[in-house]
């Protein structure tokens, strides 16, 4: 599982001209799911994401997590995080999970974050989405479960 995490002042997702999710201050999280991912990767990445200290404390130091900051999350599925261009110029997505498998793990990820009380908005799985954001910092963090489990 791969996450691209961006601290934002605001972000929104639009599908066919309609906003499907929007947040003010918080995190925009692009979520890529690999063929071999299981609930173990979901749990690991949730723990890392929710404990990331990338919000400023009173001294301006990045020392607070999403819960302490009071922000929300905009969670967006993005299989292209598994695009591999080592074999040429056209990305191969062979490492990305099939949609029916990825959808299940993405839904579990979303449910788990909501269950912990963090305000969550989402895009639409498998839809063509327009994602807007105002990056705060900018702060962008990459997490890859393959490099840690």
Phi and psi in degrees as GROMACS dihedral restraints (atoms count N, CA, C in turn):
[ dihedral_restraints ]
;  ai    aj    ak    al  type     phi  dphi    fc
    3     4     5     6     1  -123.6    20    10
    4     5     6     7     1   138.7    20    10
    6     7     8     9     1  -125.8    20    10
    7     8     9    10     1   135.0    20    10
    9    10    11    12     1  -110.1    20    10
   10    11    12    13     1   116.5    20    10
   12    13    14    15     1  -112.4    20    10
   13    14    15    16     1   124.7    20    10
   15    16    17    18     1  -123.7    20    10
   16    17    18    19     1   126.1    20    10
   18    19    20    21     1   -76.2    20    10
   19    20    21    22     1   126.3    20    10
   21    22    23    24     1  -127.2    20    10
   22    23    24    25     1   154.3    20    10
   24    25    26    27     1   -85.0    20    10
   25    26    27    28     1   -29.1    20    10
   27    28    29    30     1  -165.7    20    10
   28    29    30    31     1   155.4    20    10
   30    31    32    33     1  -159.4    20    10
   31    32    33    34     1   150.5    20    10
   33    34    35    36     1  -151.9    20    10
   34    35    36    37     1   156.6    20    10
   36    37    38    39     1  -120.8    20    10
   37    38    39    40     1   134.1    20    10
   39    40    41    42     1  -122.6    20    10
   40    41    42    43     1   135.5    20    10
   42    43    44    45     1  -127.4    20    10
   43    44    45    46     1   123.1    20    10
   45    46    47    48     1    51.0    20    10
   46    47    48    49     1    41.6    20    10
   48    49    50    51     1    82.2    20    10
   49    50    51    52     1    -2.7    20    10
   51    52    53    54     1  -112.0    20    10
   52    53    54    55     1   134.3    20    10
   54    55    56    57     1   -73.9    20    10
   55    56    57    58     1   125.0    20    10
   57    58    59    60     1  -101.4    20    10
   58    59    60    61     1   -18.6    20    10
   60    61    62    63     1  -164.9    20    10
   61    62    63    64     1   142.6    20    10
   63    64    65    66     1  -154.3    20    10
   64    65    66    67     1   147.9    20    10
   66    67    68    69     1  -136.0    20    10
   67    68    69    70     1   161.1    20    10
   69    70    71    72     1   -92.4    20    10
   70    71    72    73     1  -131.6    20    10
   72    73    74    75     1   -58.0    20    10
   73    74    75    76     1   135.9    20    10
   75    76    77    78     1   157.4    20    10
   76    77    78    79     1  -141.8    20    10
   78    79    80    81     1  -125.9    20    10
   79    80    81    82     1   132.0    20    10
   81    82    83    84     1   -95.2    20    10
   82    83    84    85     1   123.2    20    10
   84    85    86    87     1  -122.7    20    10
   85    86    87    88     1   115.3    20    10
   87    88    89    90     1   -90.3    20    10
   88    89    90    91     1   128.7    20    10
   90    91    92    93     1  -119.0    20    10
   91    92    93    94     1   119.4    20    10
   93    94    95    96     1  -111.1    20    10
   94    95    96    97     1   134.3    20    10
   96    97    98    99     1  -117.8    20    10
   97    98    99   100     1   129.3    20    10
   99   100   101   102     1   -90.6    20    10
  100   101   102   103     1   161.1    20    10
  102   103   104   105     1   -55.4    20    10
  103   104   105   106     1   -37.2    20    10
  105   106   107   108     1   -89.5    20    10
  106   107   108   109     1    -1.6    20    10
  108   109   110   111     1   -66.3    20    10
  109   110   111   112     1   146.3    20    10
  111   112   113   114     1  -134.7    20    10
  112   113   114   115     1  -174.2    20    10
  114   115   116   117     1   -60.3    20    10
  115   116   117   118     1   -28.3    20    10
  117   118   119   120     1   -60.9    20    10
  118   119   120   121     1   -41.8    20    10
  120   121   122   123     1   -68.0    20    10
  121   122   123   124     1   -39.4    20    10
  123   124   125   126     1   -58.6    20    10
  124   125   126   127     1   -49.4    20    10
  126   127   128   129     1   -62.4    20    10
  127   128   129   130     1   -43.5    20    10
  129   130   131   132     1   -61.8    20    10
  130   131   132   133     1   -47.4    20    10
  132   133   134   135     1   -68.6    20    10
  133   134   135   136     1   -35.9    20    10
  135   136   137   138     1   -60.0    20    10
  136   137   138   139     1   -46.1    20    10
  138   139   140   141     1   -60.2    20    10
  139   140   141   142     1   -46.9    20    10
  141   142   143   144     1   -61.9    20    10
  142   143   144   145     1   -47.0    20    10
  144   145   146   147     1   -62.1    20    10
  145   146   147   148     1   -47.4    20    10
  147   148   149   150     1   -71.7    20    10
  148   149   150   151     1   -21.6    20    10
  150   151   152   153     1   -99.2    20    10
  151   152   153   154     1    -5.1    20    10
  153   154   155   156     1   -58.4    20    10
  154   155   156   157     1   125.7    20    10
  156   157   158   159     1   -98.8    20    10
  157   158   159   160     1    84.2    20    10
  159   160   161   162     1  -125.5    20    10
  160   161   162   163     1    12.8    20    10
  162   163   164   165     1  -108.5    20    10
  163   164   165   166     1   144.1    20    10
  165   166   167   168     1   -71.2    20    10
  166   167   168   169     1   143.7    20    10
  168   169   170   171     1   -88.6    20    10
  169   170   171   172     1  -169.6    20    10
  171   172   173   174     1   -64.0    20    10
  172   173   174   175     1   -22.9    20    10
  174   175   176   177     1   -90.8    20    10
  175   176   177   178     1    -0.1    20    10
  177   178   179   180     1    86.1    20    10
  178   179   180   181     1     4.1    20    10
  180   181   182   183     1   -87.2    20    10
  181   182   183   184     1   139.3    20    10
  183   184   185   186     1   -68.4    20    10
  184   185   186   187     1   100.5    20    10
  186   187   188   189     1  -143.4    20    10
  187   188   189   190     1     1.1    20    10
  189   190   191   192     1  -117.7    20    10
  190   191   192   193     1   149.4    20    10
  192   193   194   195     1   -95.7    20    10
  193   194   195   196     1  -179.2    20    10
  195   196   197   198     1   -60.8    20    10
  196   197   198   199     1   -40.4    20    10
  198   199   200   201     1   -63.9    20    10
  199   200   201   202     1   -41.7    20    10
  201   202   203   204     1   -71.2    20    10
  202   203   204   205     1   -26.4    20    10
  204   205   206   207     1   -81.5    20    10
  205   206   207   208     1   -22.0    20    10
  207   208   209   210     1    79.5    20    10
  208   209   210   211     1    11.8    20    10
  210   211   212   213     1   -85.5    20    10
  211   212   213   214     1   174.8    20    10
  213   214   215   216     1  -110.1    20    10
  214   215   216   217     1   177.9    20    10
  216   217   218   219     1  -128.1    20    10
  217   218   219   220     1   138.5    20    10
  219   220   221   222     1  -110.7    20    10
  220   221   222   223     1   111.5    20    10
  222   223   224   225     1  -102.8    20    10
  223   224   225   226     1   125.0    20    10
  225   226   227   228     1  -131.0    20    10
  226   227   228   229     1   123.0    20    10
  228   229   230   231     1   -71.8    20    10
  229   230   231   232     1   141.4    20    10
  231   232   233   234     1  -153.3    20    10
  232   233   234   235     1    92.4    20    10
  234   235   236   237     1   -63.6    20    10
  235   236   237   238     1   -22.6    20    10
  237   238   239   240     1   -67.1    20    10
  238   239   240   241     1    -9.2    20    10
  240   241   242   243     1   -64.5    20    10
  241   242   243   244     1   -16.1    20    10
  243   244   245   246     1  -102.8    20    10
  244   245   246   247     1    18.8    20    10
  246   247   248   249     1   -68.5    20    10
  247   248   249   250     1   130.3    20    10
  249   250   251   252     1  -120.5    20    10
  250   251   252   253     1   118.2    20    10
  252   253   254   255     1  -108.3    20    10
  253   254   255   256     1    13.8    20    10
  255   256   257   258     1   -63.8    20    10
  256   257   258   259     1   -26.2    20    10
  258   259   260   261     1   -92.7    20    10
  259   260   261   262     1     2.0    20    10
  261   262   263   264     1   162.9    20    10
  262   263   264   265     1  -154.2    20    10
  264   265   266   267     1  -103.1    20    10
  265   266   267   268     1   -16.0    20    10
  267   268   269   270     1   -98.4    20    10
  268   269   270   271     1   122.3    20    10
  270   271   272   273     1   -61.9    20    10
  271   272   273   274     1   142.0    20    10
  273   274   275   276     1  -101.4    20    10
  274   275   276   277     1   138.4    20    10
  276   277   278   279     1  -114.8    20    10
  277   278   279   280     1    27.8    20    10
  279   280   281   282     1   -62.6    20    10
  280   281   282   283     1   -26.7    20    10
  282   283   284   285     1   -83.4    20    10
  283   284   285   286     1   -13.5    20    10
  285   286   287   288     1   -74.5    20    10
  286   287   288   289     1   144.8    20    10
  288   289   290   291     1   -66.8    20    10
  289   290   291   292     1   150.5    20    10
  291   292   293   294     1   -64.4    20    10
  292   293   294   295     1   149.3    20    10
  294   295   296   297     1   -52.0    20    10
  295   296   297   298     1   -42.7    20    10
  297   298   299   300     1   -65.8    20    10
  298   299   300   301     1   -32.5    20    10
  300   301   302   303     1   -77.5    20    10
  301   302   303   304     1   -44.6    20    10
  303   304   305   306     1   -63.4    20    10
  304   305   306   307     1   -39.7    20    10
  306   307   308   309     1   -58.4    20    10
  307   308   309   310     1   -43.4    20    10
  309   310   311   312     1   -61.8    20    10
  310   311   312   313     1   -47.5    20    10
  312   313   314   315     1   -70.5    20    10
  313   314   315   316     1   -36.5    20    10
  315   316   317   318     1   -61.3    20    10
  316   317   318   319     1   -46.3    20    10
  318   319   320   321     1   -61.3    20    10
  319   320   321   322     1   -39.4    20    10
  321   322   323   324     1   -62.9    20    10
  322   323   324   325     1   -41.3    20    10
  324   325   326   327     1   -60.0    20    10
  325   326   327   328     1   -49.6    20    10
  327   328   329   330     1   -61.0    20    10
  328   329   330   331     1   -48.4    20    10
  330   331   332   333     1   -59.0    20    10
  331   332   333   334     1   -40.4    20    10
  333   334   335   336     1   -66.3    20    10
  334   335   336   337     1   -41.6    20    10
  336   337   338   339     1   -65.1    20    10
  337   338   339   340     1   -45.0    20    10
  339   340   341   342     1   -60.4    20    10
  340   341   342   343     1   -40.8    20    10
  342   343   344   345     1   -61.7    20    10
  343   344   345   346     1   -23.8    20    10
  345   346   347   348     1   -89.3    20    10
  346   347   348   349     1     2.5    20    10
  348   349   350   351     1    89.6    20    10
  349   350   351   352     1     5.8    20    10
  351   352   353   354     1   -82.3    20    10
  352   353   354   355     1   130.6    20    10
  354   355   356   357     1   -62.5    20    10
  355   356   357   358     1   128.1    20    10
  357   358   359   360     1  -128.1    20    10
  358   359   360   361     1   136.1    20    10
  360   361   362   363     1  -123.4    20    10
  361   362   363   364     1   160.6    20    10
  363   364   365   366     1  -139.9    20    10
  364   365   366   367     1   166.6    20    10
  366   367   368   369     1   -87.4    20    10
  367   368   369   370     1  -158.9    20    10
  369   370   371   372     1  -119.9    20    10
  370   371   372   373     1   120.0    20    10
  372   373   374   375     1   -57.3    20    10
  373   374   375   376     1   131.3    20    10
  375   376   377   378     1    68.6    20    10
  376   377   378   379     1     7.7    20    10
  378   379   380   381     1   -89.7    20    10
  379   380   381   382     1   158.3    20    10
  381   382   383   384     1   -79.8    20    10
  382   383   384   385     1   117.3    20    10
  384   385   386   387     1  -118.2    20    10
  385   386   387   388     1   149.9    20    10
  387   388   389   390     1  -108.6    20    10
  388   389   390   391     1   123.7    20    10
  390   391   392   393     1  -114.1    20    10
  391   392   393   394     1   124.1    20    10
  393   394   395   396     1  -113.5    20    10
  394   395   396   397     1   145.0    20    10
  396   397   398   399     1  -154.8    20    10
  397   398   399   400     1   154.1    20    10
  399   400   401   402     1  -115.3    20    10
  400   401   402   403     1   103.9    20    10
  402   403   404   405     1   -70.2    20    10
  403   404   405   406     1   136.7    20    10
  405   406   407   408     1  -104.4    20    10
  406   407   408   409     1   105.2    20    10
  408   409   410   411     1   136.8    20    10
  409   410   411   412     1   -72.6    20    10
  411   412   413   414     1   -73.9    20    10
  412   413   414   415     1   146.0    20    10
  414   415   416   417     1  -126.0    20    10
  415   416   417   418     1   117.2    20    10
  417   418   419   420     1  -134.4    20    10
  418   419   420   421     1   126.6    20    10
  420   421   422   423     1  -122.6    20    10
  421   422   423   424     1   139.2    20    10
  423   424   425   426     1  -108.9    20    10
  424   425   426   427     1   130.9    20    10
  426   427   428   429     1  -123.1    20    10
  427   428   429   430     1   135.9    20    10
  429   430   431   432     1  -135.3    20    10
  430   431   432   433     1   115.6    20    10
  432   433   434   435     1   -64.5    20    10
  433   434   435   436     1   -26.0    20    10
  435   436   437   438     1   -63.9    20    10
  436   437   438   439     1   -26.6    20    10
  438   439   440   441     1   -87.6    20    10
  439   440   441   442     1     4.1    20    10
  441   442   443   444     1  -137.9    20    10
  442   443   444   445     1   -21.9    20    10
